[in-house]
Amino acid sequence: MVAFLLLGGGAGLVTHRAVVKQREELVLRRASLSRLEDDIRLARDQLAAEQREFAQLERETAHALAAAAAREAAPAHLWASRVLLMRQLLEEMPAHRLPELHLLTLLDWIQVARNAELDTANRIRTAFIALRSLARRRFSEVLRPALRAFVAASGGELPADIRQLAPYLALPADVAILERYEMIRSGKAGAEDEYVIREKPGSDAVLYVALEAVSIDGNSAVQTPSPESFADAAERVPGLFDGIFDEKAAEKINDTLLPFIGILPVIVEKYSPQLTAAFGAEPDEVFKAATLRFRAANSDVNPTHLGQLLPHFPDPQKFLAIARQGFAELDYLLTHKTPAPDATALAPFLKKPFNAEAALRSVEIKTEDGHLSMNLKWTKSDTRTGLTPRPDHPASSP
């Protein structure tokens, strides 16, 4: 019996120790499992944070790509590209340049670039012709006043030599341009529309100048430029795009071109809701209706500037109030080189003197095939005088 009890007690002791050991191991395993669960939770939190960060990065990347694509597709960027390309092509093809080209303003280049496609030989040729024609007209705007001033100073006599007009030329015209022209005759000045100056033969066209008239005629004596030269240029256009947007070129676009022309669609878009609310129709329809009313009142003559349309809006004063804000936006842009950030920044420009007649007349209107287009003919000198009429913005009856 004693032996049995001793054996039973020993077995119980062994069993107790095993249970204690198992409990200790269970505690250790639970502690290890708890640490593992903590590690898993931490890993999950880190993964969730990284996923959120990745999603945000994806959104920002998509937004940046969309913004870049929008800039690439925007008219301002397209026109800037074309302006730089035309200048590059003219540098490579000097035979198609004229000294008068340096009289063109940035807006003149944009005017041609808006309608210029440079992907074929014919389109490059057409763009160059448009540039040269516009450059000739810019020089005629300097040459006619010089001719009138000389005739007035000489008692009605025409110059015997074209170089006699040099002292009367307004900058930036110079003698190098003047020497491309010649007097058709000298002596006493005749009728104001008699052409007395002509461009010397040697280019694709000839400019004729009178005291009060200008004409540009094609020069059939000059052979058409070699199509091969234009074809070569057209083939190089894609390559020119690759290298044209270097850092310096990009700065020029951002500093001079995009801020000005880029604001125009922005202003139109910004004030379109106001026009729609004021007149109960989309802006295009409002302008078209005003144009039709103008034509009905003026024997089907098309308007040439916005001032002529003003009386034909349903409420001219409402339209003028909205237009005033648009011109203030342009004034701010020309002053600060950036769009107005808010109404507070724009407020001082709305308080400046404002000549509504001159401002509206500075918006040129063209009607073609039922489509109405508007071009802004406005410079910083207008803002300094409160948009007072200037000599090159002659008054015309609305």
LUMDOLO-789909 format. One record per residue: residue in three letters; z, y, x of N, C-alpha, C in turn. Coordinates in steps of 0.1 Angstrom, whole numbers. Each point is the difference from the previous one (the first is absolute). Layout:
ZANU   residuo    n.c3    n.c2    n.c1   ca.c3   ca.c2   ca.c1    c.c3    c.c2    c.c1
ZANU       ALA       Z       Y       X       Z       Y       X       Z       Y       X
...
END
This chain:
ZANU   residuo    n.c3    n.c2    n.c1   ca.c3   ca.c2   ca.c1    c.c3    c.c2    c.c1
ZANU       MET       0     -12       8       0      12      -8       0      13       9
ZANU       VAL       9      -1      10       0      11       9     -13       3       7
ZANU       ALA      -6     -12       4     -13       1       6     -10       6      -9
ZANU       PHE       0      -4     -12      -9       5     -10       1      15      -3
ZANU       LEU      13       4      -1       2      14      -2      -5       8      12
ZANU       LEU       3      -5      12      -5       8      12     -15       1       0
ZANU       LEU      -6     -11      -3     -15       0      -1      -5       9     -10
ZANU       GLY       6       0     -12      -4      10     -11       2      14       4
ZANU       GLY      12       3       6       2      14       4     -10       5      10
ZANU       GLY      -3     -10      10     -10       4      10     -13       3      -6
ZANU       ALA      -4      -8     -10     -13       2      -6       0      13      -8
ZANU       GLY      11       3      -7       1      13      -7      -1      12       9
ZANU       LEU       6      -1      12       0      10      10     -14       3       5
ZANU       VAL      -7     -11       2     -14       1       4      -9       7     -10
ZANU       THR       2      -5     -13      -7       6     -11       2      15      -1
ZANU       HIS      13       4       1       4      14      -1      -7       9      10
ZANU       ARG       0      -6      13      -6       7      11     -15       2      -2
ZANU       ALA      -6     -11      -6     -15       1      -3      -3      11     -10
ZANU       VAL       9       0     -10      -2      10     -11       2      14       6
ZANU       VAL      10       2       8       2      13       6     -12       4       8
ZANU       LYS      -5     -10       8     -11       3       9     -12       4      -9
ZANU       GLN      -2      -7     -11     -12       2      -8       1      15      -6
ZANU       ARG      13       3      -4       2      13      -6      -3      11      10
ZANU       GLU       4      -2      13      -2      10      10     -15       1       2
ZANU       GLU      -7     -11       1     -15       0       1      -6       7     -11
ZANU       LEU       5      -2     -12      -6       6     -12       2      16       1
ZANU       VAL      12       4       4       3      14       2     -10       6      10
ZANU       LEU      -2      -7      11      -9       5      10     -14       1      -5
ZANU       ARG      -4     -11      -8     -14       0      -5      -2      12     -10
ZANU       ARG      11       2      -9      -1      10      -9      -1      14       7
ZANU       ALA       8       2      10      -1      12       8     -14       2       6
ZANU       SER      -5     -11       6     -14       0       5     -10       3     -10
ZANU       LEU       2      -6     -12     -10       2     -11       1      15      -5
ZANU       SER      12       5       0       2      14      -4      -7      10      10
ZANU       ARG       2      -4      13      -7       9      10     -15      -1      -2
ZANU       LEU      -5     -13      -2     -14      -2      -2      -5       8     -13
ZANU       GLU       8      -1     -10      -4       8     -12      -1      15       2
ZANU       ASP      10       5       8       0      14       4     -13       3       8
ZANU       ASP      -3      -9       9     -12       2       9     -12       0      -9
ZANU       ILE      -1      -9     -10     -11       0      -9      -1      12      -8
ZANU       ARG      11       5      -6       0      13      -8      -5      11       9
ZANU       LEU       5       1      13      -4      11       9     -15      -1       2
ZANU       ALA      -5     -12       3     -14      -2       2      -8       4     -12
ZANU       ARG       5      -4     -12      -7       4     -12      -1      15      -2
ZANU       ASP      12       7       3       0      14      -1      -9       7      10
ZANU       GLN       0      -5      12     -10       5      10     -14      -2      -4
ZANU       LEU      -3     -12      -5     -14      -3      -5      -4       9     -11
ZANU       ALA      10       2     -10      -3       9     -11      -3      15       5
ZANU       ALA       8       4      10      -2      13       5     -13       2       7
ZANU       GLU      -3     -11       8     -13       0       7     -12       0     -10
ZANU       GLN       2      -8     -11     -11       0     -10      -2      13      -7
ZANU       ARG      12       7      -3      -1      13      -6      -7      10      10
ZANU       GLU       4      -1      13      -6       9      10     -15      -3       1
ZANU       PHE      -4     -13       0     -14      -4       1      -8       5     -12
ZANU       ALA       6      -1     -12      -6       4     -12      -3      16       0
ZANU       GLN      11       7       5      -2      14       2     -10       4      10
ZANU       LEU      -1      -8      11     -10       3      10     -14      -3      -6
ZANU       GLU      -1     -11      -8     -13      -3      -6      -4      11      -9
ZANU       ARG      10       6      -8      -4      11      -9      -4      12       7
ZANU       GLU       7       3      11      -3      12       8     -14      -2       7
ZANU       THR      -2     -12       5     -13      -3       6     -12       2     -10
ZANU       ALA       2      -6     -12     -10       1     -10      -2      14      -4
ZANU       HIS      11       8      -1      -2      14      -4      -7       8      11
ZANU       ALA       3      -3      13      -7       7      11     -14      -4       0
ZANU       LEU      -3     -13      -2     -14      -4       0      -8       6     -12
ZANU       ALA       6       1     -12      -6       7     -11      -2      14       3
ZANU       ALA      10       7       6      -2      14       3     -11       2      10
ZANU       ALA       0      -8      10     -11       1      10     -14      -2      -6
ZANU       ALA       0     -10      -9     -13      -3      -7      -4      12      -8
ZANU       ALA      10       6      -7      -3      12      -8      -5      11       8
ZANU       ARG       6       2      12      -4      11       8     -14      -3       5
ZANU       GLU      -3     -12       4     -14      -4       5     -10       3     -11
ZANU       ALA       4      -3     -13     -10       1     -11       0      15      -6
ZANU       ALA      10       8       4       0      13      -6     -12       9       4
ZANU       PRO      -4       9      -9     -12       8       4       3       9      13
ZANU       ALA      13       4       1       3       9      12      -3      -8      13
ZANU       HIS       5     -13       0      -2      -8      12     -15      -3       3
ZANU       LEU      -7      -3     -11     -14      -2       1      -8      12       5
ZANU       TRP       3      11      -6      -7      12       5       4       4      14
ZANU       ALA      12      -2       4       4       2      14      -8      -9       9
ZANU       SER      -1     -13      -4      -8      -9       9     -14       4       1
ZANU       ARG      -6       5     -11     -14       4       1      -2      12       8
ZANU       VAL       9      10      -1      -1      12       8       1      -3      15
ZANU       LEU       9      -9       4       1      -4      14     -12      -7       4
ZANU       LEU      -5      -9      -8     -12      -8       3     -12       9       2
ZANU       MET      -2      10      -9     -12       9       1       1       8      13
ZANU       ARG      12       4       4       1       8      13      -2     -10      11
ZANU       GLN       4     -12       0      -2     -10      10     -15      -2       2
ZANU       LEU      -7      -3     -12     -14      -3       1      -8      12       5
ZANU       LEU       4      12      -4      -7      12       5       2       1      15
ZANU       GLU      11      -3       5       2       0      15      -9     -10       7
ZANU       GLU      -2     -12      -6      -9     -10       6     -15       3      -3
ZANU       MET      -3       9      -9     -14       3      -3      -2      15       0
ZANU       PRO       1       6      12       0      15       1     -13       6      -5
ZANU       ALA     -11      -7      -1     -13       5      -5       2       5     -15
ZANU       HIS      10      -5      -7       1       3     -14      11      11      -2
ZANU       ARG       5       6      10      10      11      -1      -7      13       0
ZANU       LEU       7      10      -6      -4      14       0      12       8       5
ZANU       PRO      -3      11       7      11       9       4       8       5     -12
ZANU       GLU      -7       1     -12       6       6     -12      11     -10      -5
ZANU       LEU       0     -12       4      10     -10      -5      14       5       3
ZANU       HIS       2       8      11      14       3       3       5      12     -10
ZANU       LEU      -9       4      -9       4      10     -10       6      -7     -12
ZANU       LEU      -2     -13      -1       6      -8     -12      15       0       1
ZANU       THR       6       2     -12      14      -2      -1       4     -15      -3
ZANU       LEU      13      -3       1       4     -13      -3      -4      -4     -14
ZANU       LEU       1       9     -10      -4      -3     -14     -15      -2      -1
ZANU       ASP      -8       7       9     -14      -3       0      -3     -14       3
ZANU       TRP       6      -5      11      -1     -14       4       4      -9     -11
ZANU       ILE      11       3      -7       5      -9     -11     -10       0     -11
ZANU       GLN      -6      12      -3     -10       1     -11     -11     -10       3
ZANU       VAL      -5      -1      12     -11     -10       3       6     -14       0
ZANU       ALA      12      -2       6       5     -13       1       3      -6     -14
ZANU       ARG       3       8     -10       3      -6     -13     -12      -8      -6
ZANU       ASN     -12       4       4     -12      -7      -6      -8      -7      11
ZANU       ALA       6      -1      12      -8      -7      11       4     -14       2
ZANU       GLU      -9      -9      -1       2     -14       5      -7      -1      13
ZANU       LEU       7      -6       9      -6      -1      14      -2     -14       5
ZANU       ASP      -4      -9     -10      -2     -14       4     -15      -4       1
ZANU       THR      -9      10      -1     -14      -3       2      -7      11       7
ZANU       ALA     -11      -2       6      -7      10       7      -4      12      -9
ZANU       ASN      -5      -3     -12      -4      11      -9      12       8      -4
ZANU       ARG      12      -6      -2      11       7      -5       6       9      11
ZANU       ILE      -1      -5      13       4       9      11      -9      12       1
ZANU       ARG     -13      -3      -2     -10      11       1       3      10     -11
ZANU       THR       3      -4     -12       3       9     -11      12       8       2
ZANU       ALA      10      -6       6      13       7       3      -3      11      10
ZANU       PHE      -8      -3      10      -3      10      11      -8      12      -6
ZANU       ILE     -10      -4      -9      -8      11      -6       9       9      -9
ZANU       ALA      10      -6      -7       9       8      -8       9       9       9
ZANU       LEU       4      -5      11       9       8       9      -8      11       6
ZANU       ARG     -13      -2       4      -8      10       6      -3      11     -10
ZANU       SER      -3      -4     -12      -4       9     -11      12       9      -3
ZANU       LEU      12      -6      -1      12       8      -2       3       9      11
ZANU       ALA      -2      -4      13       2       8      11      -9      12       0
ZANU       ARG     -13      -2      -3      -9      11      -1       4      11     -10
ZANU       ARG       5      -5     -12       5       9     -10      12       8       5
ZANU       ARG       9      -7       7      11       7       6      -4      12       9
ZANU       PHE     -11      -3       8      -4      10       9      -7      11      -7
ZANU       SER      -7      -3     -11      -7      10      -8      10      10      -6
ZANU       GLU      12      -6      -3      11       9      -5       5      10      10
ZANU       VAL      -2      -3      13       3       9      10     -12       9       4
ZANU       LEU     -12      -6       0     -12       7       4      -4      11     -10
ZANU       ARG       1      -2     -13      -4      10      -9       8      13       1
ZANU       PRO      13      -1       0       8      12       2      -3       7      13
ZANU       ALA      -3      -7      11      -4       6      12     -13       8      -1
ZANU       LEU      -9      -6      -7     -13       6      -2       2      13      -8
ZANU       ARG       7      -1     -11       3      12      -8       7      11       7
ZANU       ALA       9      -4       9       7      10       8      -9       7       9
ZANU       PHE      -9      -8       7      -9       6       9     -10      10      -7
ZANU       VAL      -5      -4     -11     -10       8      -7       7      13      -5
ZANU       ALA      13      -1      -4       7      12      -4       2       9      12
ZANU       ALA       3      -5      11       3       8      12     -13       6       6
ZANU       SER     -11      -7      -2     -13       5       6      -8       8      -9
ZANU       GLY       5       4     -11      -8       9      -9     -11      -8      -8
ZANU       GLY       3     -13      -2     -10      -7      -8     -10      -8       9
ZANU       GLU       2      -1      13      -9      -7       9       5     -14       2
ZANU       LEU      -9      -9       0       3     -14       4       1      -1      15
ZANU       PRO       8     -10       5       1      -2      15     -14      -5       5
ZANU       ALA      -4       5      12     -12      -4       6       2     -14       7
ZANU       ASP      13      -3       4       3     -12       6      13      -6      -7
ZANU       ILE       0     -13      -2      11      -6      -7      13       2       7
ZANU       ARG       0       2      13      12       1       8       7      13      -3
ZANU       GLN      -7      10      -6       6      12      -4      11      -1     -10
ZANU       LEU       0     -12      -7      10      -2     -11      13      -5       6
ZANU       ALA       0      -4      13      12      -6       6      13       8      -2
ZANU       PRO       0      13       2      12       7      -2       5       0     -14
ZANU       TYR      -8      -3      -9       4       1     -15       4     -14      -5
ZANU       LEU      -1     -10       8       4     -14      -5      15      -1       0
ZANU       ALA       5      -6     -11      14      -3      -1       3     -13       6
ZANU       LEU      11      -1       8       4     -12       6       3     -11     -11
ZANU       PRO      -3     -13       3      -3      -6      13     -14      -1       3
ZANU       ALA      -9       7      -7     -15      -1       4      -1       7      13
ZANU       ASP     -11      -5       8      -2       6      13     -14       1       3
ZANU       VAL      -4       5      12     -13       2       4      -8     -13       2
ZANU       ALA       7     -11       3      -7     -13       2      -6      -4     -13
ZANU       ILE       7       3     -11      -6      -3     -13     -11       9      -4
ZANU       LEU       2      13       3      -9      11      -3     -14      -3       6
ZANU       GLU       0      -5      12     -12      -2       8      -9     -11      -6
ZANU       ARG       5      -7     -10      -8     -10      -6      -9       6     -11
ZANU       TYR       2      13      -2      -7       7     -11      -9      11       6
ZANU       GLU      -9       5      -8     -10      10       4      -3      10     -12
ZANU       MET      -4      12       4      -4       9     -11     -15      -3      -4
ZANU       ILE      -2       0     -13     -13      -2      -5      -8      12       2
ZANU       ARG       6      12      -2      -6      13       2      11      10       4
ZANU       SER      -4      11       4       9      11       3      -5      12      -8
ZANU       GLY       5      12       3      -4      12      -8       9       3     -11
ZANU       LYS      -5       7     -10       9       4     -11       3     -11      -9
ZANU       ALA      13      -1      -4       4     -11     -10      -7       2     -13
ZANU       GLY      -4     -11      -6      -7       0     -13       9      -4     -11
ZANU       ALA      -5      -9      -9       8      -5     -11      12      -8       5
ZANU       GLU      10       0      -8      12      -8       4      -2     -15       0
ZANU       ASP     -10      -5      -7      -2     -14       0     -12      -4      10
ZANU       GLU      -5       9       8     -10      -3      10       6      -7      12
ZANU       TYR      -5     -12       3       6      -7      11      -5       6      13
ZANU       VAL       9       5       9      -4       7      12       5      -8      13
ZANU       ILE       8     -10      -2       6      -9      11      -3     -14      -4
ZANU       ARG      -4      -8      10      -2     -14      -2       5      -8      12
ZANU       GLU       4     -12      -3       4      -9      11     -13      -5       8
ZANU       LYS       2       0      13     -12      -4       8      -3     -15      -3
ZANU       PRO     -13      -4       0      -3     -14      -3       6      -9      11
ZANU       GLY       3     -12      -4       5      -9      10      11      -9      -6
ZANU       SER       3       2     -13      10      -9      -7      -6      -5     -13
ZANU       ASP       8      -7      -8      -5      -6     -12      -2      10     -11
ZANU       ALA       6      12       1      -2      10     -10       0      14       6
ZANU       VAL      -4      10      -8       0      14       5       7       8      -9
ZANU       LEU      10       8       5       7      10      -8      -7      13       0
ZANU       TYR      -2       6     -12      -6      13      -1      11       9      -6
ZANU       VAL       1      13       5      10       9      -4      -6      13      -3
ZANU       ALA       4       6     -12      -3      13      -4      13       8      -1
ZANU       LEU      -1      13      -4      12       8      -1       9      -6     -11
ZANU       GLU      -6      -5     -11       8      -6     -11      -5     -13      -5
ZANU       ALA      -6      -8       9      -5     -13      -4       0     -10      12
ZANU       VAL       0     -13      -3       0     -10      10      -8     -12      -5
ZANU       SER      -8      -6       9      -7     -12      -4      -1     -10      11
ZANU       ILE       1     -12      -3      -1     -11      10     -12      -9      -4
ZANU       ASP     -10       0       8     -12      -8      -2      -1     -11      10
ZANU       GLY      -5     -12      -5      -3     -11       9     -11       4      10
ZANU       ASN       2      -5      12     -10       3      11      -9     -12       2
ZANU       SER     -12       0      -6      -9     -11       1      -6      -2      14
ZANU       ALA       1      11       8      -6      -1      13       9      -8      10
ZANU       VAL      12      -3      -4       9      -7       9       0     -14      -5
ZANU       GLN      -1     -10       9       0     -14      -3      14      -4      -5
ZANU       THR       0     -10      -9      13      -5      -5       7      -7      12
ZANU       PRO      13       2       2       7      -7      10      -2     -15       0
ZANU       SER       0      -6      12      -3     -15       1      10      -8      -9
ZANU       PRO      -6      -8      -9       9      -9      -8       9      -9       9
ZANU       GLU      -6      -4      11       8      -9       9      13       6       4
ZANU       SER       0      13       3      12       6       5      11      -1     -11
ZANU       PHE      -4       2     -13      10       0     -11       4     -15      -2
ZANU       ALA     -10      -9       1       3     -14      -2      11      -5      10
ZANU       ASP      -2       4      13       9      -3      10      14       5      -3
ZANU       ALA       0      13      -5      13       6      -3       7      -8     -12
ZANU       ALA      -8      -4     -10       5      -7     -11       6     -13       4
ZANU       GLU      -6      -7      10       6     -12       4      13       2       8
ZANU       ARG       1      11       6      12       3       8      12       5      -9
ZANU       VAL      -3       3     -13      11       6      -8      12      -9      -1
ZANU       PRO      -1     -13      -3      12      -8       0       8       1      13
ZANU       GLY      -7       0      11       7       0      13       7      14       2
ZANU       LEU      -7      10      -5       6      14       1      14       0      -7
ZANU       PHE       0      -6     -12      13      -1      -8      11      -6       9
ZANU       ASP      -3     -10       8      10      -7       7       7      10      10
ZANU       GLY      -8       9       6       6       8      11       3      14      -5
ZANU       ILE      -3       4     -12       0      14      -4      14       4      -3
ZANU       PHE       9      -9      -5      13       4      -4      10      -2      11
ZANU       ASP      -3       6      12      10       0      10      12       9      -4
ZANU       GLU      10       1       9      11       8      -4      -3      15      -2
ZANU       LYS      -9       5       9      -3      14      -1      -8       3     -13
ZANU       ALA      -9      -9      -3      -8       2     -13       9      -2     -12
ZANU       ALA       9      -9       0       9      -1     -11       8      12      -2
ZANU       GLU       4       6      11       8      13      -1      -8      11      -7
ZANU       LYS     -13       0       4      -9      10      -6      -1      -2     -15
ZANU       ILE      -2     -12      -4      -1      -3     -14      13       4      -8
ZANU       ASN      11      -4       6      13       2      -7       3      15       0
ZANU       ASP      -3       8      11       4      13       1      -9      10      -7
ZANU       THR     -13      -3      -1     -10      10      -5      -7      -5     -12
ZANU       LEU      -4     -12      -2      -9      -5     -10       8      -5     -12
ZANU       LEU       7     -11       2       7      -6     -11       9       9      -8
ZANU       PRO       9       8       7       9       8      -8      -7       9     -10
ZANU       PHE     -12       5       3      -7       9      -9      -7      -8     -11
ZANU       ILE     -10      -9       4      -8      -6     -10       8     -11      -8
ZANU       GLY      11      -5       7       8     -10      -7       8       5     -11
ZANU       ILE       3      13       0       8       6     -10      -7       2     -13
ZANU       LEU     -14       1       0      -7       3     -12       1     -11     -11
ZANU       PRO      -2     -13       4       2     -10     -11      15      -1      -4
ZANU       VAL       9       3       9      14       0      -3       3      10     -10
ZANU       ILE      -5      13       2       3      10     -10      -6      -3     -13
ZANU       VAL     -13      -5       0      -6      -3     -13       8     -10      -8
ZANU       GLU       5     -11       8       8     -10      -7      13       5      -4
ZANU       LYS       6       9       7      13       5      -3       0       8     -13
ZANU       TYR     -11       8      -2       0       9     -11      -8      -5     -12
ZANU       SER      -6     -12       2      -8      -6     -11       9      -2     -13
ZANU       PRO      12      -5       2       8      -2     -13       3      14      -7
ZANU       GLN       1      11       8       3      12      -7     -13       5      -7
ZANU       LEU     -12      -2       6     -12       3      -7      -2      -8     -13
ZANU       THR       3     -13       1      -1      -9     -11      10       4     -11
ZANU       ALA      12       3       3      10       4     -10      -4      14      -6
ZANU       ALA      -6       9       8      -3      13      -5     -12       0     -10
ZANU       PHE     -10      -9       3     -12       0      -7      -3     -12      -8
ZANU       GLY       9     -10       1      -2     -12      -8     -11      -9       3
ZANU       ALA      -5       1      13     -11      -9       5       1      -1      15
ZANU       GLU      -7     -10       5      -1      -2      15      -6      12       6
ZANU       PRO       4       4      13      -6      12       6     -15       0       1
ZANU       ASP      -7     -12       2     -14       0       1      -6       4     -13
ZANU       GLU       5      -4     -11      -5       3     -13       2      15      -3
ZANU       VAL      12       6       4       3      14      -2     -11       8       8
ZANU       PHE      -3      -3      12      -9       7       8     -14      -1      -6
ZANU       LYS      -4     -12      -4     -13      -2      -6      -2       8     -12
ZANU       ALA      10       0      -9      -1       8     -12      -1      15       3
ZANU       ALA       8       5       9      -1      14       4     -14       3       6
ZANU       THR      -6      -9       7     -13       2       6     -11       0     -11
ZANU       LEU       1      -8     -10      -9       0     -11       1      13      -8
ZANU       ARG      12       5      -2       2      12      -7      -6      12       8
ZANU       PHE       1      -1      13      -6      11       9     -15      -1      -2
ZANU       ARG      -6     -12       1     -14      -1      -1      -5       5     -13
ZANU       ALA       7      -3     -11      -4       4     -13      -1      15      -1
ZANU       ALA      10       7       7       0      14      -1      -9       7      10
ZANU       ASN      -6      -8       9      -8       7      11     -13      -7       2
ZANU       SER      -7      -3     -11     -14      -5       0      -1     -12       9
ZANU       ASP       9     -10      -1      -1     -12       8       1       2      15
ZANU       VAL       5      11       5       2       2      14      13      -7       4
ZANU       ASN      -1      -6      11      12      -7       5      10       9       7
ZANU       PRO      13      -2      -2      10       9       8      -1      -3      15
ZANU       THR       4      10       7       0      -2      15      14       1       6
ZANU       HIS       9       5      -8      14       1       5      10      -1     -11
ZANU       LEU      12      -4       3      10      -2     -10       4      12      -9
ZANU       GLY      -2      12       6       3      12      -7      -8       1     -13
ZANU       GLN     -13      -5       1      -9       1     -12       5      -9     -11
ZANU       LEU       7     -11       3       5      -9     -10      12       5      -7
ZANU       LEU       8       8       6      13       4      -5       0       4     -14
ZANU       PRO      -9       9      -5       1       4     -14      -4     -11     -10
ZANU       HIS      -5     -11       6      -5     -11      -9      10     -11      -1
ZANU       PHE      12       1       6      10     -10      -3       7       4     -13
ZANU       PRO       5     -10      -7       7       2     -13      11      11       1
ZANU       ASP       7       0      11      11      10       3      -1       4      14
ZANU       PRO      -8      10       3      -2       5      14      13       2       8
ZANU       GLN      10       6      -7      12       4       7       8     -13       4
ZANU       LYS       0     -10      -8       6     -13       4      -7      -6      12
ZANU       PHE     -13       0       0      -7      -5      11       3       8      13
ZANU       LEU       0      13      -1       2       9      11      14      -2       6
ZANU       ALA      10      -3      -9      14      -2       5       1     -13       8
ZANU       ILE      -8     -10      -4       0     -13       7      -8       2      13
ZANU       ALA     -11       7       0      -8       2      12       8       8      10
ZANU       ARG       8       9      -5       8       8      10       9      -8       8
ZANU       GLN       6     -11      -6       8      -9       8      -8      -7      11
ZANU       GLY     -12      -4      -4      -9      -7       9      -3       8      12
ZANU       PHE      -3      13      -2      -3       9      11      12       3       9
ZANU       ALA      12       0      -6      12       2       8       2     -12       9
ZANU       GLU      -3     -12      -5       1     -13       8     -10       2      12
ZANU       LEU     -12       4      -2      -9       2      11       5      10      10
ZANU       ASP       5      11      -5       6      11       8      11      -6       9
ZANU       TYR       9      -8      -6      11      -6       8      -6      -9      11
ZANU       LEU     -10      -8      -4      -6      -9      10      -6       7      12
ZANU       LEU      -8      11      -3      -6       7      11      11       7       9
ZANU       THR      11       3      -6      11       6       8       8     -10       8
ZANU       HIS       3     -11      -6       9     -10       6      -7     -12       5
ZANU       LYS     -13      -2      -2      -7     -12       4       5     -13      -6
ZANU       THR       7       1     -11       5     -11      -7       2       3     -15
ZANU       PRO      -1      -9      -9       2       3     -14      14       5      -3
ZANU       ALA       1       8     -11      14       4      -4       8     -11      -4
ZANU       PRO      12      -2       5       8     -11      -4       6       0     -14
ZANU       ASP       3      13      -5       6       1     -13      -3      14      -6
ZANU       ALA       5       2     -12      -2      13      -7       7      11       7
ZANU       THR      11      -3       6       8      11       7      -8       5      12
ZANU       ALA      -7      -8       8      -8       4      11     -12       8      -5
ZANU       LEU      -5      -4     -12     -12       7      -5       3      13      -6
ZANU       ALA      12       3      -4       4      12      -8      -5      13       7
ZANU       PRO       3       2      13      -4      12       7     -15       3      -1
ZANU       PHE      -8     -11       0     -15       2       0      -5       3     -14
ZANU       LEU       8      -3     -11      -4       4     -13       3      14      -3
ZANU       LYS       9       6       9       4      14      -2     -10      10       8
ZANU       LYS      -9      -6       8      -9       8       8     -10       7      -9
ZANU       PRO      -6      11       5     -11       6      -8     -11     -10      -2
ZANU       PHE      -6       0     -12     -10     -10      -4     -12       7      -7
ZANU       ASN     -11      -1       5     -12       5      -7      -7     -11      -7
ZANU       ALA       2      -2     -12      -5     -11      -8     -15      -1       0
ZANU       GLU      -6      12      -1     -15       0      -1      -6      -6      13
ZANU       ALA       5       5      12      -5      -4      13       3     -15       2
ZANU       ALA      12      -4      -4       4     -14       2      -9      -9      -7
ZANU       LEU      -2       2     -13      -9      -9      -8     -14       1       5
ZANU       ARG      -5      12       4     -13       1       5      -2      -8      13
ZANU       SER      11      -3       7      -1      -7      13      -2     -15      -2
ZANU       VAL       1      -5     -13      -3     -14      -3     -14      -1      -5
ZANU       GLU      -9      -5       8     -14      -1      -3      -2     -12      -9
ZANU       ILE      -9       1     -10      -2     -10     -10     -15      -4       1
ZANU       LYS      -3     -13       0     -13      -5       0      -1     -11     -11
ZANU       THR     -11       2      -8      -3     -10     -11     -13      -7       3
ZANU       GLU       1     -13       0     -12      -8       3       1     -13      -7
ZANU       ASP     -11      -3      -8      -1     -12      -8      13      -3      -8
ZANU       GLY       4      11      -6      12      -1      -9      13      -1       7
ZANU       HIS       0       0      13      13      -1       8       4      14       5
ZANU       LEU      12       3      -1       5      13       5       8      -2      13
ZANU       SER      -3       7      10       8      -1      13       4      14       4
ZANU       MET      12       1       6       5      13       5       4      -1      14
ZANU       ASN      -4      11       7       3       1      15       8      13       2
ZANU       LEU      10      -1       9       8      12       2      -6       8      12
ZANU       LYS      -3      12      -2      -4       9      10      11      11       2
ZANU       TRP      10      -4       9      12       7       1       5      -1      14
ZANU       THR       4      12       6       5      -1      14      14       7       1
ZANU       LYS       6      -1      11      13       5       2       0      15      -1
ZANU       SER     -11       7       3       0      14      -2       2       4     -14
ZANU       ASP      -4      -8     -10       2       3     -14      15       1      -3
ZANU       THR       8      -9       6      14       0      -3       7      13       5
ZANU       ARG      -5       5      11       6      12       5      -2      12      -9
ZANU       THR     -11       0      -8      -3      11      -8       3      -3     -15
ZANU       GLY       7     -11      -2       3      -4     -14     -13      -4      -7
ZANU       LEU      -9      -6       7     -13      -4      -6      -8      12      -6
ZANU       THR      -1      10       9      -8      12      -4     -14      -3       3
ZANU       PRO     -10       4      -9     -14      -3       3      -4       5      13
ZANU       ARG      -9      -8       7      -5       4      13     -15       1      -1
ZANU       PRO      -6       6      11     -15       2       0      -8     -13      -3
ZANU       ASP       5     -11       5      -7     -12      -1       3      -7     -13
ZANU       HIS       9       6      -9       3      -5     -13      -4      12     -10
ZANU       PRO     -13       3      -1      -4      11      -8       4      -2     -15
ZANU       ALA       4      11      -7       4      -1     -13     -12      -4      -9
ZANU       SER       2      -8     -10     -10      -4      -9       6       0     -14
ZANU       SER      -8       4     -10       5       1     -13       4     -14      -6
ZANU       PRO      12      -1      -6       4     -13      -6      -8      -2     -13
END
